[in-house]
Structure formats: structure tokens, C-alpha cells
Amino acid sequence: MDKQAIETMVRQMFTAFLAQDRAAAEALLSDDFIFTSPNDDHINKADYFERCFPHSDQFKSHTVEQLFVESGAALVRYVAELKDGKRFRNTEYFRFEDGKIKSVDVYFGASESGE
């Protein structure tokens, strides 16, 4: 995949998550997708949609600050804002295979004051 296609898919995944558009998100993920975060250790696609995706209703926005693409992978740093006004910065590492998102590793960051 070229750099532009990867950047587009990353942004589409964030859009699908915020919109709670499961069909759009599922179309982006490989059948053997793996999700890892400090709360979820290498869970599969079904578990991701059961355990993580439903929490998207708590989010107001994701503002991508940096998006780096190299060798079929992307590293994204963003500020997330919850509907209750809390903000925090996370980093996610996306790996791609055969035109789909193969895995995502999320690294939780610190809260932000919003100033």
C-alpha cells in the first residue's frame, strides 16, 4: 500500500469509530485483526467490537497531531476529547496487510488541560 492509502485508512478508522459506524470499521479491518492496549492484550476482531468499539459513544473528537507512515505501518499521535470535556493524548501504531488494517497497538497518554 502506498503512503496516501494508509493515511486515508487511518483517518477512515477514526471517523468510523467516532460515528459508531461498525460496518465501515469492519470493512477496514482484516479478518485476523488484533488490538492491543494497556487494557486489552492482543484481542481479536470480535472481542474488539464487543469490548472497545461500544465506548466510542463517549468521544467527542480525535484531533490528529502527527501521522507518520513507513513500511506498511502508521504511527499516529492524537488528542482525544470526551463528551464530558476531558482531553488526553494517545499514540496508536497501525500495521497493514493486503489492503486492510492488520493490527493496532494503543499507547495511553497523559490528560491534557485543554489550554
Biopython code that builds the backbone (N, CA, C, O; Angstrom):
import numpy as np
from Bio.PDB.StructureBuilder import StructureBuilder

atoms = [
    (1, "MET", "N", (0.846, -1.192, 0.000)),
    (1, "MET", "CA", (0.000, 0.000, 0.000)),
    (1, "MET", "C", (0.882, 1.244, 0.000)),
    (1, "MET", "O", (1.953, 1.272, 0.608)),
    (2, "ASP", "N", (0.405, 2.263, -0.695)),
    (2, "ASP", "CA", (1.185, 3.491, -0.691)),
    (2, "ASP", "C", (0.836, 4.344, 0.532)),
    (2, "ASP", "O", (-0.143, 4.102, 1.237)),
    (3, "LYS", "N", (1.673, 5.342, 0.744)),
    (3, "LYS", "CA", (1.542, 6.201, 1.931)),
    (3, "LYS", "C", (0.157, 6.855, 2.019)),
    (3, "LYS", "O", (-0.461, 6.868, 3.084)),
    (4, "GLN", "N", (-0.323, 7.392, 0.900)),
    (4, "GLN", "CA", (-1.620, 8.080, 0.902)),
    (4, "GLN", "C", (-2.764, 7.129, 1.257)),
    (4, "GLN", "O", (-3.672, 7.512, 1.994)),
    (5, "ALA", "N", (-2.734, 5.908, 0.751)),
    (5, "ALA", "CA", (-3.784, 4.932, 1.065)),
    (5, "ALA", "C", (-3.785, 4.598, 2.549)),
    (5, "ALA", "O", (-4.847, 4.462, 3.157)),
    (6, "ILE", "N", (-2.612, 4.467, 3.125)),
    (6, "ILE", "CA", (-2.522, 4.165, 4.561)),
    (6, "ILE", "C", (-3.044, 5.333, 5.384)),
    (6, "ILE", "O", (-3.827, 5.139, 6.313)),
    (7, "GLU", "N", (-2.611, 6.549, 5.045)),
    (7, "GLU", "CA", (-3.110, 7.731, 5.772)),
    (7, "GLU", "C", (-4.631, 7.810, 5.702)),
    (7, "GLU", "O", (-5.288, 8.089, 6.705)),
    (8, "THR", "N", (-5.182, 7.566, 4.531)),
    (8, "THR", "CA", (-6.635, 7.616, 4.345)),
    (8, "THR", "C", (-7.325, 6.573, 5.208)),
    (8, "THR", "O", (-8.334, 6.873, 5.846)),
    (9, "MET", "N", (-6.804, 5.360, 5.241)),
    (9, "MET", "CA", (-7.440, 4.304, 6.041)),
    (9, "MET", "C", (-7.380, 4.606, 7.526)),
    (9, "MET", "O", (-8.339, 4.330, 8.246)),
    (10, "VAL", "N", (-6.278, 5.165, 8.000)),
    (10, "VAL", "CA", (-6.178, 5.540, 9.413)),
    (10, "VAL", "C", (-7.262, 6.559, 9.743)),
    (10, "VAL", "O", (-7.976, 6.416, 10.736)),
    (11, "ARG", "N", (-7.379, 7.575, 8.917)),
    (11, "ARG", "CA", (-8.390, 8.613, 9.173)),
    (11, "ARG", "C", (-9.814, 8.046, 9.056)),
    (11, "ARG", "O", (-10.704, 8.443, 9.809)),
    (12, "GLN", "N", (-10.025, 7.131, 8.124)),
    (12, "GLN", "CA", (-11.338, 6.490, 7.999)),
    (12, "GLN", "C", (-11.672, 5.687, 9.250)),
    (12, "GLN", "O", (-12.828, 5.652, 9.672)),
    (13, "MET", "N", (-10.679, 5.045, 9.842)),
    (13, "MET", "CA", (-10.928, 4.265, 11.060)),
    (13, "MET", "C", (-11.326, 5.177, 12.209)),
    (13, "MET", "O", (-12.248, 4.858, 12.959)),
    (14, "PHE", "N", (-10.642, 6.310, 12.359)),
    (14, "PHE", "CA", (-11.022, 7.259, 13.409)),
    (14, "PHE", "C", (-12.433, 7.794, 13.158)),
    (14, "PHE", "O", (-13.212, 7.939, 14.100)),
    (15, "THR", "N", (-12.766, 8.085, 11.914)),
    (15, "THR", "CA", (-14.101, 8.577, 11.574)),
    (15, "THR", "C", (-15.166, 7.533, 11.881)),
    (15, "THR", "O", (-16.205, 7.852, 12.460)),
    (16, "ALA", "N", (-14.909, 6.287, 11.495)),
    (16, "ALA", "CA", (-15.877, 5.207, 11.758)),
    (16, "ALA", "C", (-16.077, 5.008, 13.255)),
    (16, "ALA", "O", (-17.201, 4.794, 13.710)),
    (17, "PHE", "N", (-14.988, 5.079, 14.025)),
    (17, "PHE", "CA", (-15.079, 4.918, 15.476)),
    (17, "PHE", "C", (-15.959, 6.008, 16.085)),
    (17, "PHE", "O", (-16.873, 5.718, 16.857)),
    (18, "LEU", "N", (-15.678, 7.262, 15.734)),
    (18, "LEU", "CA", (-16.457, 8.374, 16.300)),
    (18, "LEU", "C", (-17.923, 8.316, 15.896)),
    (18, "LEU", "O", (-18.800, 8.674, 16.682)),
    (19, "ALA", "N", (-18.190, 7.869, 14.680)),
    (19, "ALA", "CA", (-19.562, 7.800, 14.172)),
    (19, "ALA", "C", (-20.288, 6.537, 14.639)),
    (19, "ALA", "O", (-21.473, 6.355, 14.360)),
    (20, "GLN", "N", (-19.570, 5.672, 15.349)),
    (20, "GLN", "CA", (-20.107, 4.379, 15.770)),
    (20, "GLN", "C", (-20.619, 3.594, 14.557)),
    (20, "GLN", "O", (-21.655, 2.931, 14.606)),
    (21, "ASP", "N", (-19.851, 3.697, 13.466)),
    (21, "ASP", "CA", (-20.199, 3.024, 12.220)),
    (21, "ASP", "C", (-19.442, 1.701, 12.148)),
    (21, "ASP", "O", (-18.362, 1.615, 11.563)),
    (22, "ARG", "N", (-20.024, 0.691, 12.745)),
    (22, "ARG", "CA", (-19.369, -0.607, 12.826)),
    (22, "ARG", "C", (-19.102, -1.205, 11.445)),
    (22, "ARG", "O", (-18.041, -1.787, 11.219)),
    (23, "ALA", "N", (-20.039, -1.069, 10.533)),
    (23, "ALA", "CA", (-19.862, -1.642, 9.195)),
    (23, "ALA", "C", (-18.645, -1.030, 8.500)),
    (23, "ALA", "O", (-17.861, -1.744, 7.876)),
    (24, "ALA", "N", (-18.487, 0.282, 8.607)),
    (24, "ALA", "CA", (-17.332, 0.947, 7.988)),
    (24, "ALA", "C", (-16.034, 0.497, 8.649)),
    (24, "ALA", "O", (-15.039, 0.262, 7.963)),
    (25, "ALA", "N", (-16.036, 0.376, 9.971)),
    (25, "ALA", "CA", (-14.839, -0.074, 10.682)),
    (25, "ALA", "C", (-14.492, -1.511, 10.316)),
    (25, "ALA", "O", (-13.330, -1.829, 10.058)),
    (26, "GLU", "N", (-15.491, -2.371, 10.294)),
    (26, "GLU", "CA", (-15.246, -3.785, 9.949)),
    (26, "GLU", "C", (-14.652, -3.925, 8.555)),
    (26, "GLU", "O", (-13.801, -4.785, 8.327)),
    (27, "ALA", "N", (-15.088, -3.095, 7.628)),
    (27, "ALA", "CA", (-14.576, -3.159, 6.261)),
    (27, "ALA", "C", (-13.095, -2.795, 6.178)),
    (27, "ALA", "O", (-12.406, -3.220, 5.251)),
    (28, "LEU", "N", (-12.603, -2.021, 7.130)),
    (28, "LEU", "CA", (-11.200, -1.604, 7.141)),
    (28, "LEU", "C", (-10.273, -2.634, 7.781)),
    (28, "LEU", "O", (-9.070, -2.634, 7.523)),
    (29, "LEU", "N", (-10.831, -3.512, 8.615)),
    (29, "LEU", "CA", (-10.011, -4.436, 9.407)),
    (29, "LEU", "C", (-9.914, -5.807, 8.753)),
    (29, "LEU", "O", (-10.884, -6.305, 8.182)),
    (30, "SER", "N", (-8.736, -6.409, 8.843)),
    (30, "SER", "CA", (-8.551, -7.765, 8.335)),
    (30, "SER", "C", (-9.350, -8.743, 9.198)),
    (30, "SER", "O", (-9.702, -8.438, 10.338)),
    (31, "ASP", "N", (-9.627, -9.911, 8.643)),
    (31, "ASP", "CA", (-10.364, -10.927, 9.394)),
    (31, "ASP", "C", (-9.614, -11.370, 10.636)),
    (31, "ASP", "O", (-10.226, -11.734, 11.640)),
    (32, "ASP", "N", (-8.275, -11.341, 10.569)),
    (32, "ASP", "CA", (-7.464, -11.762, 11.713)),
    (32, "ASP", "C", (-6.872, -10.565, 12.480)),
    (32, "ASP", "O", (-5.795, -10.659, 13.068)),
    (33, "PHE", "N", (-7.596, -9.455, 12.457)),
    (33, "PHE", "CA", (-7.204, -8.226, 13.153)),
    (33, "PHE", "C", (-6.924, -8.491, 14.638)),
    (33, "PHE", "O", (-7.619, -9.269, 15.291)),
    (34, "ILE", "N", (-5.884, -7.820, 15.148)),
    (34, "ILE", "CA", (-5.515, -7.906, 16.565)),
    (34, "ILE", "C", (-5.418, -6.495, 17.140)),
    (34, "ILE", "O", (-4.819, -5.611, 16.529)),
    (35, "PHE", "N", (-6.005, -6.290, 18.310)),
    (35, "PHE", "CA", (-5.996, -4.997, 19.000)),
    (35, "PHE", "C", (-5.315, -5.164, 20.351)),
    (35, "PHE", "O", (-5.601, -6.091, 21.109)),
    (36, "THR", "N", (-4.405, -4.237, 20.626)),
    (36, "THR", "CA", (-3.690, -4.263, 21.907)),
    (36, "THR", "C", (-3.694, -2.876, 22.516)),
    (36, "THR", "O", (-3.466, -1.886, 21.822)),
    (37, "SER", "N", (-3.954, -2.802, 23.813)),
    (37, "SER", "CA", (-3.861, -1.563, 24.575)),
    (37, "SER", "C", (-3.479, -1.947, 26.004)),
    (37, "SER", "O", (-3.396, -3.134, 26.320)),
    (38, "PRO", "N", (-3.247, -0.969, 26.865)),
    (38, "PRO", "CA", (-2.971, -1.322, 28.259)),
    (38, "PRO", "C", (-4.114, -2.109, 28.919)),
    (38, "PRO", "O", (-3.902, -2.788, 29.924)),
    (39, "ASN", "N", (-5.326, -2.014, 28.352)),
    (39, "ASN", "CA", (-6.478, -2.724, 28.912)),
    (39, "ASN", "C", (-6.839, -4.007, 28.166)),
    (39, "ASN", "O", (-7.618, -4.816, 28.671)),
    (40, "ASP", "N", (-6.290, -4.197, 26.988)),
    (40, "ASP", "CA", (-6.671, -5.321, 26.130)),
    (40, "ASP", "C", (-5.416, -5.905, 25.495)),
    (40, "ASP", "O", (-4.750, -5.232, 24.708)),
    (41, "ASP", "N", (-5.092, -7.140, 25.826)),
    (41, "ASP", "CA", (-3.847, -7.744, 25.366)),
    (41, "ASP", "C", (-4.087, -8.668, 24.178)),
    (41, "ASP", "O", (-4.514, -9.810, 24.348)),
    (42, "HIS", "N", (-3.809, -8.169, 22.978)),
    (42, "HIS", "CA", (-3.909, -8.957, 21.750)),
    (42, "HIS", "C", (-5.293, -9.612, 21.589)),
    (42, "HIS", "O", (-5.400, -10.830, 21.445)),
    (43, "ILE", "N", (-6.339, -8.787, 21.616)),
    (43, "ILE", "CA", (-7.680, -9.333, 21.425)),
    (43, "ILE", "C", (-8.009, -9.370, 19.935)),
    (43, "ILE", "O", (-7.473, -8.587, 19.150)),
    (44, "ASN", "N", (-8.893, -10.286, 19.558)),
    (44, "ASN", "CA", (-9.241, -10.438, 18.153)),
    (44, "ASN", "C", (-10.325, -9.433, 17.738)),
    (44, "ASN", "O", (-10.801, -8.637, 18.548)),
    (45, "LYS", "N", (-10.691, -9.492, 16.482)),
    (45, "LYS", "CA", (-11.647, -8.548, 15.904)),
    (45, "LYS", "C", (-13.002, -8.604, 16.609)),
    (45, "LYS", "O", (-13.583, -7.562, 16.914)),
    (46, "ALA", "N", (-13.505, -9.799, 16.867)),
    (46, "ALA", "CA", (-14.804, -9.939, 17.541)),
    (46, "ALA", "C", (-14.760, -9.326, 18.939)),
    (46, "ALA", "O", (-15.684, -8.620, 19.345)),
    (47, "ASP", "N", (-13.685, -9.600, 19.669)),
    (47, "ASP", "CA", (-13.559, -9.040, 21.024)),
    (47, "ASP", "C", (-13.408, -7.524, 20.982)),
    (47, "ASP", "O", (-13.929, -6.826, 21.851)),
    (48, "TYR", "N", (-12.702, -7.012, 19.986)),
    (48, "TYR", "CA", (-12.562, -5.561, 19.836)),
    (48, "TYR", "C", (-13.933, -4.912, 19.685)),
    (48, "TYR", "O", (-14.220, -3.906, 20.334)),
    (49, "PHE", "N", (-14.779, -5.486, 18.829)),
    (49, "PHE", "CA", (-16.100, -4.898, 18.622)),
    (49, "PHE", "C", (-17.017, -5.086, 19.829)),
    (49, "PHE", "O", (-17.951, -4.307, 20.021)),
    (50, "GLU", "N", (-16.767, -6.093, 20.630)),
    (50, "GLU", "CA", (-17.567, -6.303, 21.839)),
    (50, "GLU", "C", (-17.087, -5.437, 22.998)),
    (50, "GLU", "O", (-17.901, -4.884, 23.737)),
    (51, "ARG", "N", (-15.772, -5.315, 23.162)),
    (51, "ARG", "CA", (-15.210, -4.672, 24.357)),
    (51, "ARG", "C", (-14.822, -3.216, 24.184)),
    (51, "ARG", "O", (-14.934, -2.435, 25.129)),
    (52, "CYS", "N", (-14.374, -2.836, 23.012)),
    (52, "CYS", "CA", (-13.802, -1.499, 22.817)),
    (52, "CYS", "C", (-14.685, -0.561, 22.003)),
    (52, "CYS", "O", (-14.919, 0.579, 22.404)),
    (53, "PHE", "N", (-15.166, -1.026, 20.883)),
    (53, "PHE", "CA", (-15.923, -0.179, 19.964)),
    (53, "PHE", "C", (-17.151, 0.471, 20.606)),
    (53, "PHE", "O", (-17.449, 1.624, 20.292)),
    (54, "PRO", "N", (-17.872, -0.216, 21.486)),
    (54, "PRO", "CA", (-19.047, 0.425, 22.095)),
    (54, "PRO", "C", (-18.726, 1.694, 22.889)),
    (54, "PRO", "O", (-19.613, 2.521, 23.102)),
    (55, "HIS", "N", (-17.490, 1.860, 23.325)),
    (55, "HIS", "CA", (-17.109, 3.041, 24.107)),
    (55, "HIS", "C", (-16.918, 4.279, 23.239)),
    (55, "HIS", "O", (-16.668, 5.370, 23.752)),
    (56, "SER", "N", (-17.033, 4.112, 21.935)),
    (56, "SER", "CA", (-16.863, 5.260, 21.049)),
    (56, "SER", "C", (-17.907, 6.338, 21.313)),
    (56, "SER", "O", (-17.694, 7.501, 20.967)),
    (57, "ASP", "N", (-19.027, 5.970, 21.920)),
    (57, "ASP", "CA", (-20.070, 6.960, 22.204)),
    (57, "ASP", "C", (-19.648, 7.962, 23.273)),
    (57, "ASP", "O", (-20.335, 8.961, 23.484)),
    (58, "GLN", "N", (-18.533, 7.711, 23.948)),
    (58, "GLN", "CA", (-18.029, 8.634, 24.966)),
    (58, "GLN", "C", (-17.161, 9.743, 24.371)),
    (58, "GLN", "O", (-16.840, 10.716, 25.054)),
    (59, "PHE", "N", (-16.783, 9.596, 23.101)),
    (59, "PHE", "CA", (-15.838, 10.519, 22.480)),
    (59, "PHE", "C", (-16.544, 11.622, 21.695)),
    (59, "PHE", "O", (-17.544, 11.386, 21.017)),
    (60, "LYS", "N", (-16.002, 12.817, 21.807)),
    (60, "LYS", "CA", (-16.481, 13.957, 21.023)),
    (60, "LYS", "C", (-15.620, 14.122, 19.766)),
    (60, "LYS", "O", (-16.140, 14.380, 18.680)),
    (61, "SER", "N", (-14.292, 13.970, 19.921)),
    (61, "SER", "CA", (-13.411, 14.181, 18.778)),
    (61, "SER", "C", (-12.054, 13.510, 18.963)),
    (61, "SER", "O", (-11.643, 13.167, 20.072)),
    (62, "HIS", "N", (-11.383, 13.339, 17.835)),
    (62, "HIS", "CA", (-9.966, 12.961, 17.778)),
    (62, "HIS", "C", (-9.304, 14.000, 16.870)),
    (62, "HIS", "O", (-9.737, 14.203, 15.736)),
    (63, "THR", "N", (-8.276, 14.642, 17.360)),
    (63, "THR", "CA", (-7.525, 15.587, 16.543)),
    (63, "THR", "C", (-6.145, 15.004, 16.293)),
    (63, "THR", "O", (-5.321, 14.916, 17.203)),
    (64, "VAL", "N", (-5.901, 14.607, 15.053)),
    (64, "VAL", "CA", (-4.611, 14.020, 14.702)),
    (64, "VAL", "C", (-3.571, 15.125, 14.688)),
    (64, "VAL", "O", (-3.704, 16.114, 13.967)),
    (65, "GLU", "N", (-2.531, 14.941, 15.498)),
    (65, "GLU", "CA", (-1.429, 15.900, 15.557)),
    (65, "GLU", "C", (-0.282, 15.490, 14.643)),
    (65, "GLU", "O", (0.332, 16.331, 13.987)),
    (66, "GLN", "N", (0.000, 14.194, 14.606)),
    (66, "GLN", "CA", (1.081, 13.680, 13.766)),
    (66, "GLN", "C", (0.671, 12.321, 13.226)),
    (66, "GLN", "O", (0.047, 11.517, 13.919)),
    (67, "LEU", "N", (1.037, 12.084, 11.974)),
    (67, "LEU", "CA", (0.747, 10.814, 11.325)),
    (67, "LEU", "C", (1.942, 10.474, 10.441)),
    (67, "LEU", "O", (2.174, 11.121, 9.420)),
    (68, "PHE", "N", (2.686, 9.468, 10.838)),
    (68, "PHE", "CA", (3.864, 9.025, 10.109)),
    (68, "PHE", "C", (3.579, 7.672, 9.472)),
    (68, "PHE", "O", (3.009, 6.789, 10.113)),
    (69, "VAL", "N", (3.970, 7.509, 8.219)),
    (69, "VAL", "CA", (3.767, 6.249, 7.505)),
    (69, "VAL", "C", (5.110, 5.772, 6.976)),
    (69, "VAL", "O", (5.863, 6.532, 6.367)),
    (70, "GLU", "N", (5.396, 4.492, 7.221)),
    (70, "GLU", "CA", (6.603, 3.880, 6.685)),
    (70, "GLU", "C", (6.462, 2.369, 6.706)),
    (70, "GLU", "O", (5.979, 1.791, 7.679)),
    (71, "SER", "N", (6.888, 1.739, 5.626)),
    (71, "SER", "CA", (6.961, 0.272, 5.532)),
    (71, "SER", "C", (5.654, -0.423, 5.900)),
    (71, "SER", "O", (5.664, -1.387, 6.665)),
    (72, "GLY", "N", (4.543, 0.050, 5.372)),
    (72, "GLY", "CA", (3.264, -0.600, 5.608)),
    (72, "GLY", "C", (2.723, -0.434, 7.016)),
    (72, "GLY", "O", (1.934, -1.254, 7.485)),
    (73, "ALA", "N", (3.148, 0.633, 7.693)),
    (73, "ALA", "CA", (2.688, 0.892, 9.060)),
    (73, "ALA", "C", (2.498, 2.391, 9.252)),
    (73, "ALA", "O", (3.055, 3.201, 8.511)),
    (74, "ALA", "N", (1.713, 2.743, 10.242)),
    (74, "ALA", "CA", (1.494, 4.159, 10.561)),
    (74, "ALA", "C", (1.560, 4.353, 12.066)),
    (74, "ALA", "O", (1.099, 3.515, 12.842)),
    (75, "LEU", "N", (2.139, 5.471, 12.455)),
    (75, "LEU", "CA", (2.191, 5.884, 13.849)),
    (75, "LEU", "C", (1.429, 7.191, 13.949)),
    (75, "LEU", "O", (1.747, 8.157, 13.254)),
    (76, "VAL", "N", (0.419, 7.225, 14.815)),
    (76, "VAL", "CA", (-0.478, 8.364, 14.908)),
    (76, "VAL", "C", (-0.488, 8.880, 16.345)),
    (76, "VAL", "O", (-0.692, 8.122, 17.294)),
    (77, "ARG", "N", (-0.263, 10.185, 16.482)),
    (77, "ARG", "CA", (-0.414, 10.826, 17.792)),
    (77, "ARG", "C", (-1.594, 11.776, 17.671)),
    (77, "ARG", "O", (-1.679, 12.567, 16.731)),
    (78, "TYR", "N", (-2.504, 11.688, 18.636)),
    (78, "TYR", "CA", (-3.721, 12.488, 18.555)),
    (78, "TYR", "C", (-4.171, 12.916, 19.951)),
    (78, "TYR", "O", (-3.780, 12.339, 20.966)),
    (79, "VAL", "N", (-5.002, 13.944, 19.955)),
    (79, "VAL", "CA", (-5.677, 14.380, 21.174)),
    (79, "VAL", "C", (-7.122, 13.937, 21.049)),
    (79, "VAL", "O", (-7.795, 14.236, 20.063)),
    (80, "ALA", "N", (-7.586, 13.226, 22.053)),
    (80, "ALA", "CA", (-8.983, 12.796, 22.104)),
    (80, "ALA", "C", (-9.711, 13.674, 23.110)),
    (80, "ALA", "O", (-9.182, 13.994, 24.175)),
    (81, "GLU", "N", (-10.925, 14.057, 22.757)),
    (81, "GLU", "CA", (-11.770, 14.802, 23.682)),
    (81, "GLU", "C", (-13.031, 13.993, 23.924)),
    (81, "GLU", "O", (-13.709, 13.569, 22.988)),
    (82, "LEU", "N", (-13.330, 13.788, 25.198)),
    (82, "LEU", "CA", (-14.541, 13.074, 25.568)),
    (82, "LEU", "C", (-15.714, 14.051, 25.631)),
    (82, "LEU", "O", (-15.512, 15.263, 25.705)),
    (83, "LYS", "N", (-16.911, 13.533, 25.602)),
    (83, "LYS", "CA", (-18.098, 14.382, 25.662)),
    (83, "LYS", "C", (-18.205, 15.126, 26.981)),
    (83, "LYS", "O", (-18.879, 16.154, 27.060)),
    (84, "ASP", "N", (-17.539, 14.614, 28.030)),
    (84, "ASP", "CA", (-17.556, 15.310, 29.324)),
    (84, "ASP", "C", (-16.487, 16.404, 29.416)),
    (84, "ASP", "O", (-16.326, 17.023, 30.468)),
    (85, "GLY", "N", (-15.756, 16.645, 28.321)),
    (85, "GLY", "CA", (-14.771, 17.708, 28.264)),
    (85, "GLY", "C", (-13.338, 17.279, 28.577)),
    (85, "GLY", "O", (-12.406, 18.046, 28.339)),
    (86, "LYS", "N", (-13.144, 16.076, 29.104)),
    (86, "LYS", "CA", (-11.786, 15.603, 29.391)),
    (86, "LYS", "C", (-11.043, 15.382, 28.080)),
    (86, "LYS", "O", (-11.619, 14.958, 27.078)),
    (87, "ARG", "N", (-9.737, 15.684, 28.116)),
    (87, "ARG", "CA", (-8.884, 15.526, 26.942)),
    (87, "ARG", "C", (-7.643, 14.743, 27.319)),
    (87, "ARG", "O", (-7.141, 14.852, 28.438)),
    (88, "PHE", "N", (-7.152, 13.951, 26.377)),
    (88, "PHE", "CA", (-5.921, 13.214, 26.599)),
    (88, "PHE", "C", (-5.255, 12.935, 25.257)),
    (88, "PHE", "O", (-5.892, 12.951, 24.204)),
    (89, "ARG", "N", (-3.959, 12.681, 25.332)),
    (89, "ARG", "CA", (-3.185, 12.388, 24.126)),
    (89, "ARG", "C", (-2.818, 10.913, 24.133)),
    (89, "ARG", "O", (-2.334, 10.390, 25.137)),
    (90, "ASN", "N", (-3.051, 10.243, 23.003)),
    (90, "ASN", "CA", (-2.672, 8.842, 22.812)),
    (90, "ASN", "C", (-1.825, 8.716, 21.557)),
    (90, "ASN", "O", (-1.772, 9.617, 20.721)),
    (91, "THR", "N", (-1.169, 7.577, 21.453)),
    (91, "THR", "CA", (-0.446, 7.200, 20.244)),
    (91, "THR", "C", (-0.916, 5.811, 19.840)),
    (91, "THR", "O", (-1.100, 4.939, 20.690)),
    (92, "GLU", "N", (-1.110, 5.609, 18.540)),
    (92, "GLU", "CA", (-1.525, 4.305, 18.030)),
    (92, "GLU", "C", (-0.591, 3.896, 16.895)),
    (92, "GLU", "O", (-0.200, 4.711, 16.059)),
    (93, "TYR", "N", (-0.247, 2.613, 16.892)),
    (93, "TYR", "CA", (0.601, 2.040, 15.860)),
    (93, "TYR", "C", (-0.245, 1.074, 15.038)),
    (93, "TYR", "O", (-0.693, 0.048, 15.549)),
    (94, "PHE", "N", (-0.463, 1.401, 13.766)),
    (94, "PHE", "CA", (-1.264, 0.598, 12.841)),
    (94, "PHE", "C", (-0.325, -0.204, 11.951)),
    (94, "PHE", "O", (0.665, 0.329, 11.449)),
    (95, "ARG", "N", (-0.633, -1.484, 11.754)),
    (95, "ARG", "CA", (0.068, -2.311, 10.766)),
    (95, "ARG", "C", (-0.945, -2.745, 9.716)),
    (95, "ARG", "O", (-2.098, -3.035, 10.034)),
    (96, "PHE", "N", (-0.506, -2.785, 8.468)),
    (96, "PHE", "CA", (-1.380, -3.087, 7.337)),
    (96, "PHE", "C", (-0.885, -4.323, 6.600)),
    (96, "PHE", "O", (0.314, -4.594, 6.533)),
    (97, "GLU", "N", (-1.842, -5.065, 6.047)),
    (97, "GLU", "CA", (-1.506, -6.230, 5.234)),
    (97, "GLU", "C", (-2.638, -6.463, 4.245)),
    (97, "GLU", "O", (-3.808, -6.460, 4.629)),
    (98, "ASP", "N", (-2.308, -6.661, 2.999)),
    (98, "ASP", "CA", (-3.289, -6.945, 1.950)),
    (98, "ASP", "C", (-4.418, -5.912, 1.895)),
    (98, "ASP", "O", (-5.581, -6.267, 1.706)),
    (99, "GLY", "N", (-4.071, -4.642, 2.060)),
    (99, "GLY", "CA", (-5.047, -3.568, 1.929)),
    (99, "GLY", "C", (-5.994, -3.398, 3.107)),
    (99, "GLY", "O", (-7.006, -2.707, 2.992)),
    (100, "LYS", "N", (-5.678, -4.019, 4.236)),
    (100, "LYS", "CA", (-6.525, -3.926, 5.437)),
    (100, "LYS", "C", (-5.657, -3.590, 6.653)),
    (100, "LYS", "O", (-4.437, -3.746, 6.624)),
    (101, "ILE", "N", (-6.305, -3.130, 7.707)),
    (101, "ILE", "CA", (-5.610, -2.902, 8.970)),
    (101, "ILE", "C", (-5.453, -4.254, 9.651)),
    (101, "ILE", "O", (-6.442, -4.900, 9.996)),
    (102, "LYS", "N", (-4.227, -4.673, 9.840)),
    (102, "LYS", "CA", (-3.903, -5.982, 10.427)),
    (102, "LYS", "C", (-3.903, -5.913, 11.951)),
    (102, "LYS", "O", (-4.349, -6.845, 12.620)),
    (103, "SER", "N", (-3.397, -4.797, 12.501)),
    (103, "SER", "CA", (-3.364, -4.665, 13.960)),
    (103, "SER", "C", (-3.237, -3.202, 14.356)),
    (103, "SER", "O", (-2.785, -2.356, 13.584)),
    (104, "VAL", "N", (-3.653, -2.940, 15.587)),
    (104, "VAL", "CA", (-3.497, -1.618, 16.191)),
    (104, "VAL", "C", (-3.013, -1.827, 17.616)),
    (104, "VAL", "O", (-3.589, -2.602, 18.380)),
    (105, "ASP", "N", (-1.937, -1.117, 17.960)),
    (105, "ASP", "CA", (-1.429, -1.077, 19.335)),
    (105, "ASP", "C", (-1.644, 0.343, 19.841)),
    (105, "ASP", "O", (-1.174, 1.300, 19.225)),
    (106, "VAL", "N", (-2.351, 0.486, 20.962)),
    (106, "VAL", "CA", (-2.646, 1.793, 21.528)),
    (106, "VAL", "C", (-1.788, 2.016, 22.768)),
    (106, "VAL", "O", (-1.664, 1.143, 23.627)),
    (107, "TYR", "N", (-1.201, 3.205, 22.835)),
    (107, "TYR", "CA", (-0.403, 3.614, 23.990)),
    (107, "TYR", "C", (-1.081, 4.817, 24.606)),
    (107, "TYR", "O", (-1.153, 5.876, 23.983)),
    (108, "PHE", "N", (-1.583, 4.667, 25.830)),
    (108, "PHE", "CA", (-2.307, 5.731, 26.503)),
    (108, "PHE", "C", (-1.360, 6.821, 26.947)),
    (108, "PHE", "O", (-0.250, 6.552, 27.407)),
    (109, "GLY", "N", (-1.811, 8.062, 26.806)),
    (109, "GLY", "CA", (-1.014, 9.202, 27.212)),
    (109, "GLY", "C", (-1.641, 9.949, 28.372)),
    (109, "GLY", "O", (-2.627, 9.506, 28.961)),
    (110, "ALA", "N", (-1.068, 11.055, 28.678)),
    (110, "ALA", "CA", (-1.490, 11.864, 29.816)),
    (110, "ALA", "C", (-2.721, 12.695, 29.481)),
    (110, "ALA", "O", (-3.020, 12.968, 28.319)),
    (111, "SER", "N", (-3.415, 13.082, 30.529)),
    (111, "SER", "CA", (-4.534, 14.010, 30.373)),
    (111, "SER", "C", (-4.001, 15.372, 29.944)),
    (111, "SER", "O", (-2.846, 15.710, 30.200)),
    (112, "GLU", "N", (-4.853, 16.140, 29.292)),
    (112, "GLU", "CA", (-4.484, 17.483, 28.863)),
    (112, "GLU", "C", (-5.395, 18.474, 29.551)),
    (112, "GLU", "O", (-6.551, 18.175, 29.850)),
    (113, "SER", "N", (-4.868, 19.646, 29.795)),
    (113, "SER", "CA", (-5.659, 20.690, 30.445)),
    (113, "SER", "C", (-6.598, 21.375, 29.475)),
    (113, "SER", "O", (-7.569, 22.009, 29.888)),
    (114, "GLY", "N", (-6.311, 21.250, 28.173)),
    (114, "GLY", "CA", (-7.136, 21.903, 27.180)),
    (114, "GLY", "C", (-6.748, 23.353, 26.941)),
    (114, "GLY", "O", (-7.421, 24.059, 26.190)),
    (115, "GLU", "N", (-5.677, 23.799, 27.567)),
    (115, "GLU", "CA", (-5.236, 25.194, 27.407)),
    (115, "GLU", "C", (-4.332, 25.344, 26.215)),
    (115, "GLU", "O", (-3.867, 26.447, 25.928)),
]
sb = StructureBuilder()
sb.init_structure("model")
sb.init_model(0)
sb.init_chain("A")
sb.init_seg("    ")
for serial, (resi, resn, name, xyz) in enumerate(atoms, 1):
    if name == "N":
        sb.init_residue(resn, " ", resi, " ")
    sb.init_atom(name, np.array(xyz, "f"), 0.0, 1.0, " ", f" {name:<3s}", serial, name[0])
structure = sb.get_structure()
